[in-house]
Amino acid sequence: MKKENLEKLNRLKELKDAEDFLKFFNIDYDSNIVNTYRLHILKRFGGYISQIKIEEDPSASDLLQKYKEALIKAYNDFLSEDKESKKFYHLKKQGKEFIPISKLTKIEKF
């Protein structure tokens, strides 16, 4: 592996939030989208990374390219989500009060 790519691959461990990852991979992004879906983008990114098929001895540049593609796909998912999905994420973000399930439904004892 090229030393430069290996060092870049190791820097991934230092990244903390969605903006860090997007900047690291030089991906243009809308800050409004990232502010609203930050955690969801990262969670989906992690899911896509876990699905990557890794060759026996991958190069750092190949891995970086696959990770970049996974992040682009995760970010784009929230650009193209339908209105109902976006509404769900927006409401979830806005919710501050915890409501126990017992208040939502009547629980009967057997």
C-alpha positions in Angstrom: 0.0 0.0 0.0 1.1 3.5 -0.7 2.2 5.3 2.5 0.0 8.3 1.7 -3.1 6.2 1.2 -2.4 4.2 4.3 -2.0 7.3 6.4 -5.3 8.7 4.9 -7.0 5.4 5.7 -5.7 5.7 9.3 -7.1 9.2 9.6 -10.6 7.9 9.2 -10.4 6.8 12.9 -10.1 10.5 13.9 -13.3 11.7 12.1 -16.2 12.4 14.4 -19.2 13.7 12.6 -20.9 13.7 9.2 -19.3 16.9 8.1 -15.8 15.5 8.9 -16.4 12.5 6.7 -17.9 14.5 3.9 -15.0 17.0 3.9 -12.5 14.2 4.2 -13.8 12.6 1.0 -14.3 16.0 -0.7 -18.0 15.5 -1.1 -20.1 18.6 -1.7 -23.1 18.7 0.7 -26.0 20.8 1.7 -25.6 21.8 5.4 -29.3 21.9 5.9 -29.6 18.2 4.9 -26.6 17.3 7.1 -28.0 19.2 10.1 -31.3 17.5 9.8 -30.1 13.9 9.0 -26.6 13.9 10.5 -26.9 10.7 12.6 -29.1 8.9 10.1 -26.5 9.6 7.3 -23.7 8.2 9.5 -25.8 5.2 10.5 -26.6 4.4 6.9 -23.0 4.9 5.9 -21.9 2.4 8.5 -24.5 -0.1 7.2 -23.2 0.4 3.6 -19.6 -0.1 4.8 -20.6 -3.4 6.5 -21.9 -4.6 3.2 -18.7 -3.9 1.2 -17.1 -7.0 -0.1 -13.4 -6.8 0.7 -10.8 -8.6 -1.4 -8.2 -10.7 0.4 -5.5 -8.0 0.2 -7.2 -4.7 -0.7 -5.2 -1.5 -1.4 -5.9 1.5 0.7 -6.9 3.5 -2.3 -9.5 0.8 -3.2 -10.9 0.9 0.3 -11.0 4.7 0.4 -12.9 4.7 -2.9 -15.4 2.1 -1.7 -15.9 4.1 1.6 -16.4 7.3 -0.4 -19.0 5.6 -2.6 -20.8 4.3 0.5 -20.9 7.8 2.0 -22.2 9.3 -1.2 -24.9 6.7 -1.4 -25.9 7.3 2.3 -26.0 11.1 1.8 -27.9 10.8 -1.5 -30.5 8.6 0.2 -31.6 11.6 2.2 -31.6 13.8 -0.8 -34.0 11.5 -2.6 -36.1 10.3 0.4 -39.8 10.7 -0.2 -41.8 13.3 1.8 -43.2 10.8 4.3 -39.8 9.5 5.2 -38.4 13.0 5.6 -41.4 14.0 7.7 -40.7 11.0 10.0 -37.0 12.0 10.5 -38.0 15.6 11.0 -40.5 14.7 13.7 -38.1 12.3 15.3 -35.6 15.1 15.5 -38.1 17.5 17.0 -39.4 15.1 19.7 -38.0 16.1 23.0 -40.5 14.6 25.5 -40.4 10.9 26.4 -43.8 9.2 26.4 -44.0 5.8 27.9 -45.9 3.2 25.9 -48.4 2.8 28.8 -49.6 6.3 28.0 -50.2 5.4 24.4 -52.2 2.3 24.9 -54.2 0.8 27.7 -52.2 -2.1 29.2 -54.4 -4.8 30.8 -53.0 -7.3 33.3 -53.9 -10.9 32.6 
